[in-house]
């Protein structure tokens, strides 16, 4: 957490705005909710919801500023994020490792663009990560001209 970031642990799902509840409810039906954290930084409000389903722990990340699903760990959430990519980018992401464990659309502050952070779970249970441009190319840090 940076100096310009604040996080709040909510008591219940009902403490979220109705808009957020309605946007994420379809992913959470039938699950048991865990921690819900609202983070504000750089003019963006992210909602992170941890939940349990069939003995596994999952995470969903919602951008309340842009009203967009940013990522998570359950297959239905991952597929929803992937559906927003071009078919070429989706194929690159899916072919990048054995299975996708976590995906998140992130914002690069230094040049004001979105990129993907993907974690893969290998057959050997090792976790690897990749940063990719939204079109599937390898992420390259670019700085704005002064």
N, C-alpha and C positions, 0 to 999 in steps of 0.2 A: 504494500500500500504506500502510495506517495503522499507528499504533503497536500496535494490538491485532490486527494481522493477520500471519499468517506464511504463507510459501509455500515449498514444497519441490518441486524438480525431480526426478522419479523417473527411475531408470535404465531400467526396462523396464515393460511392461504387467503382468508377473508380480509386480511390487512392490505392485500394487493388491490390496486384499482380494478374496477369491474372490467375495463378494457383488457387489462393483462390477464385476468382470470379467464375471460372468454377466449382470448387468443391462445392460451396454453392448455386449456382444460382437455382438449381432445387427446393430448399426449399423456395426460396424467390419469385418465379414467382407469379405475381398477387398481391403482397403485396406493401405497402408503407414503405420505409425504414426510420428508425429513426437513433439514434446514432450508430456509428461504432467506436469501441475502440480497439486499438492494444496494448496489454500488453506484456512486456518482463520481465521475471524473471526466475532465476535458469536455464538459458540456454534454456528456452522454450518461444515460441511466440504464444500467444493466441489471436484470433480475436473474439470479441463479437459483434454481430450484433443484434440490436433491430429493430423490424419491427411491422407493424400494418396490420391486416387482419380481415375484417368483424367486426370492432369495438373493437377488442381485441388486446392487446399488447403482443408480443412474443419475445423470445430471442433465439439466436443460438450461440453456442460456438464451434469454430474450432481451432484445434491445428495445426498451420502452420509448426511446427517443425517435427511432426510425420505424418502430412497430414491425420489427423483423426478427425472425428466429436466427440466432447467431450460431448455435451449435449445441452439442451435447454428446451423450455416450450411448444411448439406446438406438437400435437399428432404425426405428421409425423416424426418429429425430435426425439421424445422420442422412437418411434417404431424403428427407424434406430439404435439408441444406443442399445436398447434391442436386436436387431437382432444379435449383436456381442457377446451376452452372450450365455452360454450353455442353452439348454432348461430347465434344472433344476433351474439354476440361474434366468432365465427370469421369471419362474413361482413364485419363491420366491419373486422377486421384485414386480411383478404384484399383488400378493396376500397380500402385506404388508400394504395396506391401501385402502381406498375407490377409489380414482383415483390419478394417478401420475400427479402432478402439474409441477414438475421440476426434471430433472435428469442431473447429471454431473459426468463424469469420472475425478477423481482427482488424484494427485500424492502425495504420502506420502514421504516427504523429508527425514524423519528420518530413513527409511529403503528401500527407492527406489522401491516402488511398487505402482500399481494403485489400487484404490478402488472407489466405487460408493457412491455418496451423492444423496439421493432421498428425495424429498419433496412430501407429499401426501396432498390432499385436502379432508377433511372429509365431510360427508353429512351435518354436522353442520357448515360448512365453516371454521373450524379450520384447520390450517396448522401444520402438524407434519413432522419431518425429521428423516431419518435413514442413518447411514453409514454402508455400506455392503462391504464385500470382493467381488471380481469379480465373485466368485462362488456362491454368495448369502448368505454366512454365515455372522453373525454379525462381523463387523469390530473390530479388536483388535489391539491396538497400540503396535507395537513391535519395539524394538530398536536394532540397530546393535551392535554387540560386539565390545568393544573398542580395 
